[in-house]
Structures are given as C-alpha cells and as structure tokens.
Amino acid sequence: MDKIIFSGFAFLFLFFATKGEVLAHCPLCVAAAGAGLTLSDALGIDDSITGIWLGAFIGATSLYTQRLLSSRWQWVLKRWVGTLISLAFVFLTILSFYRFNLVVRHGDIFGFDKLPFGMVLGVGVFLAMDYFNNLIKTKNGKALFPYQSIVLSFFAITLASFLVYILINFYI
C-alpha cells in the first residue's frame, strides 16, 4: 500500500514540476495562510484556530491546482470541478491527519475534533471570500483597491479566528 501512495505522490510531483509557467491563484494568499499557520503553531494556539489557517491554505492550494489543471485540460474542467477539487483536498488532508495520528483529541467543537472543524471552516471562509472577491470584480470590472483579494481573504480568516477564539473560550 505504501508503494502505491508513494507512486501517487511521485506522479503528482512530476506532473506539477513539469509546468513551465506558474498560474497561482494568489501567491500572497498562499504565503499569508502558510505564515499564519506557522505562527499559530509556534505560539501554541488552539487547534481549531490553527485549523482555520490550515483550511485557508488548503483552499488557496486547491484554487491553484484548479487553475493549473484548467490551463492544461480546459475541455475537461467545468465550473463545478473546482468545488470537487477543494472537497478532495480537504477530505484527503483530514484523512491523512487521522491516518498519521496528527489530530490530538483533547476536546471538540459541536462534536467534531478541533483541527478538522477549523480546517473545514477555514476552507469555507476562504472560498466564500474568493467568490465574493470575484463577484466584486465582475460587477465593477476591476478590483476596488490594490491587493483586494489578499485583504479580503486575510480579514475574513482573521475574523473567523477571532470568532472561534471567543466561541471556545467563552461559550464551550
């Protein structure tokens, strides 16, 4: 089984490494999510809040993958495939976290372990902000201000983190 998993990762690595041009969703979004994840882990912040940042990172990575795949195989991908890619990324990440015992079960939120709860919330907030940002750009024909997508995403993830902090410290 391990050989199959290794072969799958090797195939994906070679597939993405052979791309000549990078078509990232938003490199600043990916960097901000990764920096937030690293900072929250280093500071010992609750797993649910760390999960939110990890979820945002997964969301940014899934959008990057969607754009990469659509540049290669436009005829295959439809609009709803991006949602499936995001769901697959979340599912496979959570599955691998459970498989390698990375989810510490020291509490839950609404019956869910804290880290997966945060990851699902983070992906949802990130993708909702991406949709909202695209809606603004479509309606106005352009962004309202420079770096609009990173500002909206970062603000939404920070707000979600703050609200979960209040939830876990004062209500649960």
Secondary structure, DSSP 8 states (H G I E B T S, - for coil): -HHHHHHHHHHHHHHHHT-SS---S-HHHHHHHHHHHHHHHHTT--HHHHHHHHHHHHHHHHHHHHHHHHHH-TTT--TTHHHHHHHHHHHHHHHHHHHTT-S--S-EETTEEHHHHHHHHHHHHHHHHHHHHHHHHHHHSS-SSTTHHHHHHHHHHHHHHHHHHHIIIII-
